Amino acid sequence: MSKASKLTLMGTSLFALSTVVFVHFQQKAEQAAMHQGVLRDIEQQRIKRERQADFDMQAALEAEYKKDQSVRDTTGEMDPSVSARGGLNVPVAR
């Protein structure tokens, strides 16, 4: 074998080996990144479930309080002249 053919064989072999090693490490990095995405999704689902449980608990408490107390909406009964002057909204006496 000539010296040029030995150098060519060594160069192509080194290039092929380095390509295989690079692809291997790239796949491992992508796999780790995808796994982090799964972990992030699981955490987001846990937070969503906690928030939904808190909301359901608050809705149940609100329903219980409304059952025990008489509640009426007074937001539509505010005096517009007081609000226009920048003062506090005070319910209109009727």
C-alpha positions in Angstrom: 0.0 0.0 0.0 1.3 3.4 -0.8 1.7 6.2 1.7 -1.1 8.2 0.1 -3.6 5.4 0.2 -2.7 4.7 3.9 -3.3 8.4 4.7 -6.6 8.4 2.9 -7.8 5.2 4.6 -6.8 6.6 8.0 -8.4 10.0 7.3 -11.7 8.4 6.2 -11.7 6.0 9.1 -11.1 8.8 11.5 -13.9 10.9 9.9 -16.3 8.0 10.1 -15.5 7.3 13.7 -15.8 10.9 14.7 -19.1 11.1 12.9 -20.5 8.1 14.8 -19.3 9.5 18.2 -20.8 12.9 17.4 -24.2 11.4 16.4 -24.1 9.2 19.6 -23.6 12.2 21.9 -26.1 14.3 19.9 -28.8 11.7 20.4 -28.0 11.4 24.1 -28.4 15.2 24.4 -31.7 15.2 22.5 -33.0 12.4 24.7 -32.1 14.3 27.8 -33.8 17.4 26.5 -36.9 15.5 25.6 -37.0 13.9 29.1 -36.8 17.4 30.7 -39.8 18.3 28.6 -41.7 15.4 30.0 -40.7 16.3 33.5 -41.8 19.9 32.9 -45.2 18.7 31.6 -45.7 16.5 34.6 -45.0 19.4 36.9 -47.4 21.7 35.0 -50.1 19.1 35.2 -49.5 18.8 39.0 -49.8 22.6 39.4 -53.0 22.6 37.3 -54.5 19.9 39.4 -53.7 21.8 42.6 -55.2 25.0 41.3 -58.3 23.2 40.2 -58.6 21.6 43.6 -58.2 25.1 45.2 -60.9 26.5 42.9 -63.3 23.6 43.6 -62.8 24.1 47.4 -63.4 27.9 47.1 -66.5 27.2 45.0 -67.8 24.8 47.6 -67.1 27.3 50.4 -68.9 30.0 48.4 -71.9 27.8 47.9 -72.0 27.0 51.6 -71.7 30.6 52.7 -74.4 31.7 50.2 -76.6 29.0 51.7 -76.1 30.3 55.2 -76.2 34.0 54.4 -78.4 36.2 52.3 -76.3 37.8 49.7 -77.5 40.4 47.2 -75.7 42.1 44.4 -75.3 45.9 45.0 -73.0 46.7 42.1 -75.8 48.1 40.0 -77.1 50.3 42.7 -74.2 52.7 43.0 -74.8 56.5 42.9 -73.2 57.6 39.6 -72.8 61.2 40.7 -70.5 60.2 43.6 -68.5 58.0 41.3 -68.1 60.8 38.7 -66.7 63.2 41.3 -64.0 60.6 42.1 -65.4 59.8 45.5 -66.3 56.4 47.0 -69.1 54.5 45.6 -71.9 54.4 48.1 -75.1 52.4 47.7 -78.1 54.6 47.0 -80.6 54.6 49.8 -84.1 53.5 48.7 
